[in-house]
């Protein structure tokens, strides 16, 4: 599929996914090369096991959604909610669509592919995201790199608010941690599952969208980021080639 690049003269809204907003947050230079010039970062390997966990969790929560009952994880963690039933749920979960909102001042069509939504007794939607890993000790959201998880949650909360829903500021990460201390494999993986609350703050999103718009409408690429591995690689290669 041909990539649609940003054209400041374009009449149609420019689609901007949650992951591309995250790319801008991490490195404006790489974002500019991708969305303005069509030079994308090298693709990563697919996390097929993570995708399998994600798929199975969705199926499991859907069973309780059909019954209108809380999932056992909700009861265990004393969360006043049930899985939310909505005709657009499957659309919100699709990568090609997601939940979307047209940001008028920039003409960006912001999209995000969600995992799960609950609703509490006050009628507020609760955004839920699934994560899977395999590490020693308890899972948490304390690592510096997990700021991307938090921004992800906040963008989803913002998108639902912009679509007219009442949204709780507290979302949840259902974090599945693959166990390595079992006696044998026996053709199955076992997980410890944690439900981690996170109180989001989406106040950064509007100014960030304006910043992104200013970057895309500029004829100048942002400077390479000192903290970006790919930028540092490109600089090192260029320096070496020029010194030959």
Secondary structure as UniProt FT lines:
FT   TURN            8..9
FT   STRAND          14..17
FT   HELIX           18..26
FT   HELIX           28..35
FT   TURN            36..37
FT   HELIX           48..67
FT   HELIX           72..76
FT   TURN            77..78
FT   STRAND          81..83
FT   TURN            87..88
FT   HELIX           89..92
FT   TURN            95..97
FT   STRAND          99..103
FT   TURN            104..107
FT   STRAND          108..112
FT   STRAND          116..120
FT   TURN            121..122
FT   STRAND          125..133
FT   HELIX           144..146
FT   HELIX           147..162
FT   TURN            163..164
FT   STRAND          170..178
FT   TURN            186..187
FT   STRAND          191..199
FT   HELIX           203..217
FT   TURN            226..227
FT   HELIX           229..242
//
